[in-house]
Amino acid sequence: MRFSQLVITSLLSLIAVSAHANNWYDRGNAGFALFCAGKAPIVLDLYEVTTRDLGVVKYSKADTAVDKAVDLASRLEVVDPARMRQYKESALDFMNSAQFVTDLGIRQTPDLGLVTVPQDCALEQVIFQRNPSILNKARYVVNANLWNQLDADNQAALILHEAIYREVINSPANEMFSERVRIFNGVIHAQHVRSLLKRDYLKMLQELHLTTYEENGLKLSLGYTTPEGFWTNSELFIDQLGRILSASLSANQYFGHGGMEYACVDSKVAEMGRVTLDEGNIRTLRVNADFAREGACNLPMLIIPESNGYAVFGNLWFFDRAKNVIRVDGTVNKKTELNYKGVTYELVPDLFKTGVYNTTFTFDKKMNLIEVGLGGTPCMNDDGNVQFIQNLANGDGTVAISASGNPQELPACR
């Protein structure tokens, strides 16, 4: 059989559509199927399982297309339970989010890349997906004439394809072609994921440009596309037992750890910081300088107990194995005042100094504050409060605090 190679879109048309930006409202993405003379139609992802040597497709034994898609997503349960739940939810939501249109002529979406198609076959776009907006209420527009020609297994393959793509179009991958989406769909259909070690599975996700992996409530970054359009892998350190020892945290997520809280849904950068992990729990967190400088979201935060709501925003965090915060280092750039157990701790900035002041807060296992530094030399004023005086001659200092809340003996402020 002779084959022809189709390049659905040229590089120039891609540049015109999107200059390194996810312009999915206008461009969207698509699910394609092959319609060949004298043969049952087949979804492109399933056809490419053979052409890309991914193995043998093992169909779900469920009944309906949606149930089959949910069952296929369940194959990720051992290696990637969070992604499994995400794909299941998308599959269950498919019919409610789809608009089926008869005699629909969908302009082919330019996201296929290089595709090998048999000579006597036509490549048809069955589904068009883009995030709902004022332009479209339905997430999916489905060509009903083509959809109805597919059996339940192929319909399920398209549903899973769209679930994977739904993740991709809302990630910092800026993936311009659907080739990696189709490969992941094919890998799931061939059940390869069940036999992969975590190290190999995560490496595969990075090669597929899937940007995150969730473990123990933390969304770890696998990689991202730079503003210049280049994919960059994030470093992961994994031991022989498959435990992740060190990784970068995705910027857009929410988690709580001990008393620390972090929430961000609109960061301008892909990664928030670097963590070391012990059995999946954070031991250290260092916020990346570019996040602190350019991110649209706040740093991780801790409300100090017995402080009338004083919030610490830190760049460097330390935890013990019980998830207790041990120490938080950060900065402030203005006058700050902490009231703790009846004593006031106050930064008195130097009028002639610009920039930031280094802060440090140290805690015991019961979250009592046992040491504090606010970016200056500490002294005791006439009211019994601690002031941190900052001037050109002074450096940073800290004050030890007893369990009852009394600060250490200090010289009088001048």
C-alpha positions in Angstrom: 0.0 0.0 0.0 1.3 3.4 -0.9 1.3 6.2 1.7 1.3 9.9 1.4 2.5 12.3 4.0 0.4 15.3 4.9 1.6 18.4 6.8 -1.7 19.9 7.8 -0.3 23.4 8.5 2.9 25.2 7.7 5.2 26.9 10.2 4.3 30.3 8.7 0.6 29.8 9.4 1.3 28.7 12.9 3.3 31.9 13.6 0.4 33.9 12.2 -2.0 32.1 14.5 0.0 32.2 17.7 3.4 33.7 18.6 4.3 31.4 21.5 0.9 31.9 23.1 -2.0 29.6 23.8 -4.6 31.2 21.6 -7.1 28.4 22.0 -10.2 30.6 22.0 -9.6 31.3 18.3 -7.6 28.2 17.1 -9.0 25.4 19.3 -7.9 21.8 18.9 -9.4 18.8 17.2 -10.1 15.0 17.2 -9.6 13.3 13.9 -10.5 9.9 12.4 -9.6 8.1 9.2 -12.4 7.2 6.8 -11.1 4.6 4.3 -13.0 3.0 1.4 -14.4 -0.4 2.4 -13.2 -0.2 6.0 -14.7 0.9 9.3 -13.5 4.3 10.3 -10.7 4.5 12.9 -9.6 7.3 15.2 -6.2 8.6 14.2 -4.7 8.0 17.7 -5.6 4.3 17.4 -4.3 4.0 13.8 -1.0 5.5 14.9 -0.6 2.8 17.6 0.6 0.6 14.8 2.5 3.2 12.7 4.3 4.5 15.7 5.0 0.9 17.0 3.3 1.5 20.4 2.1 -2.0 20.7 -1.4 -3.5 20.4 -4.7 -1.7 21.2 -6.6 -3.4 24.1 -10.1 -2.0 24.1 -12.2 -1.5 27.1 -14.9 -4.1 27.9 -17.4 -1.5 29.1 -20.6 -0.8 27.2 -21.0 2.9 26.3 -18.4 5.2 24.8 -18.3 7.3 28.0 -18.0 4.2 30.2 -15.2 2.9 28.0 -13.4 6.2 28.2 -13.7 6.2 32.0 -12.4 2.6 32.1 -9.5 3.5 29.9 -8.5 6.4 32.2 -8.6 3.9 35.1 -5.5 2.3 33.6 -3.5 5.2 35.1 -4.6 4.4 38.6 -1.4 2.8 39.8 1.1 5.2 38.2 -0.9 8.5 38.2 -4.1 8.5 40.3 -4.5 12.3 40.1 -4.4 12.4 36.3 -6.7 9.4 36.2 -9.3 11.3 38.3 -8.9 14.3 36.0 -9.4 12.3 32.8 -12.4 10.5 34.3 -14.1 13.8 35.3 -13.5 15.1 31.7 -14.9 11.9 30.2 -18.0 12.0 32.4 -18.5 15.7 31.5 -18.1 15.1 27.7 -21.7 14.7 26.7 -22.9 17.6 28.8 -20.2 19.8 27.3 -20.7 18.8 23.7 -22.8 20.3 20.9 -23.7 17.8 18.3 -24.3 19.4 14.9 -25.5 17.7 11.7 -24.0 18.6 8.3 -21.3 20.5 10.0 -18.3 21.7 8.0 -15.5 22.2 10.5 -12.5 24.0 9.2 -9.5 21.7 9.9 -7.7 22.9 13.0 -3.9 23.3 12.3 -2.6 21.1 15.1 -1.9 17.7 13.5 1.8 18.1 12.6 3.2 15.4 10.4 0.7 12.6 9.7 1.0 9.5 7.6 -2.3 8.7 5.8 -3.1 5.7 3.5 -3.7 6.8 -0.1 -7.4 5.7 -0.2 -8.3 7.3 3.1 -9.7 10.7 4.1 -8.7 12.4 7.4 -11.8 14.0 8.8 -12.1 16.3 11.8 -14.9 14.9 14.1 -14.5 17.2 17.2 -13.5 20.8 17.7 -12.6 21.8 21.3 -11.8 25.2 22.8 -12.3 26.6 26.3 -15.9 28.0 26.8 -16.1 31.7 26.3 -18.4 34.4 24.9 -17.6 32.9 21.5 -18.8 29.4 22.4 -20.9 28.0 25.2 -20.1 24.3 24.4 -16.5 23.1 25.0 -16.9 20.5 22.2 -18.5 20.9 18.8 -19.1 17.4 17.3 -19.8 16.6 13.7 -22.7 14.2 14.3 -22.6 12.7 10.9 -19.0 11.5 11.4 -19.5 10.7 15.1 -22.4 8.3 14.3 -20.2 6.3 11.9 -17.8 5.4 14.7 -18.2 2.4 17.0 -18.2 2.9 20.8 -14.5 2.0 21.0 -13.5 4.8 18.6 -15.9 7.2 20.2 -14.2 6.4 23.5 -10.8 7.0 22.0 -11.9 10.5 20.9 -13.4 11.3 24.3 -10.1 10.3 26.0 -8.1 12.3 23.3 -10.1 15.4 24.2 -9.6 14.8 28.0 -5.9 14.7 27.5 -6.0 17.8 25.2 -8.2 19.6 27.7 -5.3 19.3 30.1 -2.7 20.4 27.5 -4.5 23.5 26.4 -4.7 24.8 30.0 -1.1 24.1 30.8 2.2 26.1 30.2 3.3 23.6 27.6 2.1 25.8 24.6 2.0 22.6 22.6 1.2 23.5 18.9 0.6 20.0 17.6 -1.5 17.1 18.8 1.2 14.4 18.1 2.1 13.9 21.8 -1.5 13.9 22.8 -2.2 11.1 20.3 0.8 9.2 21.5 -0.3 9.3 25.1 -3.8 8.2 24.1 -2.2 5.3 22.2 0.1 4.3 25.1 -3.0 4.2 27.4 -4.9 2.1 24.9 -1.9 -0.3 24.6 -1.8 -0.5 28.5 1.9 0.2 28.6 1.6 2.5 31.6 0.8 -0.4 33.9 4.2 -1.9 33.4 6.3 1.3 33.8 8.3 2.2 36.9 7.6 5.7 38.2 11.0 7.0 37.0 10.2 5.8 33.4 6.7 7.0 33.5 7.7 10.5 34.6 10.4 10.6 31.9 7.7 9.6 29.4 5.4 12.4 30.6 8.3 14.9 30.1 8.9 13.7 26.6 5.1 14.1 25.9 5.3 17.7 27.3 2.8 17.1 30.1 3.7 19.7 32.6 2.8 18.4 36.0 2.6 15.3 38.2 0.6 15.3 41.4 1.8 13.4 44.5 0.6 13.6 48.1 -1.4 16.8 47.3 1.5 18.6 45.7 1.6 19.5 42.0 5.1 18.9 40.8 6.4 20.6 37.7 7.7 18.3 34.9 8.6 21.1 32.5 7.3 24.1 30.6 7.7 26.1 27.4 10.0 29.2 27.7 8.8 32.6 26.4 11.1 31.9 23.4 9.1 28.7 22.6 11.6 26.0 23.8 10.5 23.1 26.0 12.5 22.8 29.3 12.5 19.7 31.5 12.3 20.3 35.3 14.8 18.4 37.4 13.4 15.4 39.3 15.5 13.3 41.7 14.1 9.8 42.4 15.6 7.0 44.5 15.6 3.3 43.6 12.3 2.8 45.4 10.5 5.3 43.2 10.4 8.0 45.9 10.7 11.6 44.7 13.4 13.3 46.8 13.6 16.7 45.1 11.4 18.5 42.6 10.1 21.9 41.5 6.5 22.9 42.4 4.1 24.1 39.8 3.2 27.8 40.4 -0.5 27.4 39.7 -1.9 25.3 42.5 -3.2 25.2 46.1 -1.8 23.3 49.0 -1.5 23.4 52.7 1.5 21.9 54.6 1.6 22.2 58.4 0.6 25.8 59.1 1.7 27.0 55.7 -0.8 27.9 53.0 -0.2 28.5 49.3 -2.8 29.4 46.6 -2.1 30.7 43.1 -4.2 30.5 39.9 -2.6 33.2 37.7 1.1 33.1 38.0 3.2 34.6 35.2 5.9 31.9 35.7 5.6 28.1 35.5 7.3 27.2 38.7 7.0 28.5 42.2 9.9 26.9 44.0 12.2 23.9 44.7 11.4 21.4 47.4 13.1 18.5 49.0 10.7 15.7 50.1 10.7 13.0 52.7 8.1 10.3 52.1 6.2 12.9 50.0 6.2 15.5 52.7 8.1 18.9 52.3 11.3 19.2 54.3 12.6 22.4 52.6 11.1 24.9 50.1 13.1 27.6 48.4 11.0 30.0 46.3 12.5 30.8 42.9 13.7 34.3 42.5 11.8 34.8 39.3 8.5 33.8 41.0 9.1 36.2 43.8 10.0 39.0 41.3 7.5 38.4 38.5 4.8 36.0 39.8 1.3 37.5 40.1 0.6 35.5 43.2 1.7 35.8 46.8 4.5 33.8 48.4 3.6 30.9 50.7 2.0 32.2 53.9 1.8 31.4 57.6 -0.4 33.0 60.2 1.7 33.0 63.5 -0.5 31.6 66.3 -1.2 34.1 69.2 -0.1 37.0 67.0 -3.5 38.6 66.2 -3.3 37.4 62.6 0.3 38.4 61.7 1.1 36.8 58.3 4.6 35.6 57.4 5.3 35.4 53.7 8.5 33.4 53.2 11.1 32.7 50.6 12.7 29.8 52.4 10.9 27.3 54.6 12.0 24.4 56.8 9.8 21.6 58.2 10.3 18.6 60.5 9.1 15.1 59.7 5.8 15.8 61.5 5.1 18.7 59.0 5.7 21.3 61.6 7.2 24.6 60.4 10.7 25.0 62.0 11.8 28.2 60.3 10.7 30.7 57.8 13.0 33.2 56.1 11.7 36.1 54.1 12.0 39.8 53.4 10.0 43.0 54.0 10.3 46.4 52.3 8.4 48.6 54.7 7.7 49.1 58.4 6.3 46.0 60.0 4.9 45.3 63.5 4.3 41.9 65.1 2.3 41.6 68.3 3.1 38.2 70.0 2.0 37.1 73.5 1.7 40.7 74.7 5.0 42.0 73.3 5.4 44.1 70.2 8.3 43.5 67.7 8.8 46.4 65.3 11.0 47.1 62.4 12.3 50.7 62.3 13.6 51.2 58.8 16.5 53.5 58.0 15.1 56.6 56.2 18.2 56.7 53.9 18.1 53.0 52.9 16.1 51.5 50.1 15.5 47.9 49.3 14.4 45.0 51.5 15.0 43.8 55.0 15.7 40.2 55.8 13.3 38.5 58.3 13.5 35.1 60.1 11.0 33.3 62.3 11.9 30.1 64.2 9.3 27.8 65.9 9.3 24.9 68.3 7.2 21.7 67.7 4.1 23.4 69.2 4.3 26.3 66.8 5.5 28.7 69.6 7.7 31.4 68.2 11.1 31.0 69.8 13.2 33.4 67.7 12.4 36.4 65.5 14.4 38.8 63.4 13.0 41.7 61.4 16.0 43.0 59.6 17.8 45.2 62.0 19.6 45.3 65.4 17.2 44.6 68.3 16.8 46.7 71.4 14.2 47.3 74.1 12.3 50.6 74.1 10.8 52.4 77.2 7.5 50.7 76.6 9.0 47.2 76.9 8.6 46.5 73.2 11.4 45.2 70.9 12.5 47.4 68.1 14.8 46.3 65.2 16.8 49.4 64.3 18.1 49.5 60.7 20.8 51.9 59.7 24.0 51.9 57.7 26.1 50.7 60.7 23.8 47.9 61.9 23.4 44.4 60.6 20.6 41.9 61.1 19.9 40.4 64.5 17.4 38.0 66.1 15.7 37.9 69.5 15.1 34.6 71.4 11.6 34.2 73.0 10.7 32.1 76.0 7.8 29.7 76.0 5.8 32.2 78.0 6.5 34.9 75.4 9.2 36.9 77.1 12.0 38.2 74.8 15.6 37.8 75.9 17.3 40.6 77.8 18.3 43.4 75.3 20.1 46.7 75.5 17.9 49.8 75.7 17.1 51.6 72.4 19.0 54.9 72.1 
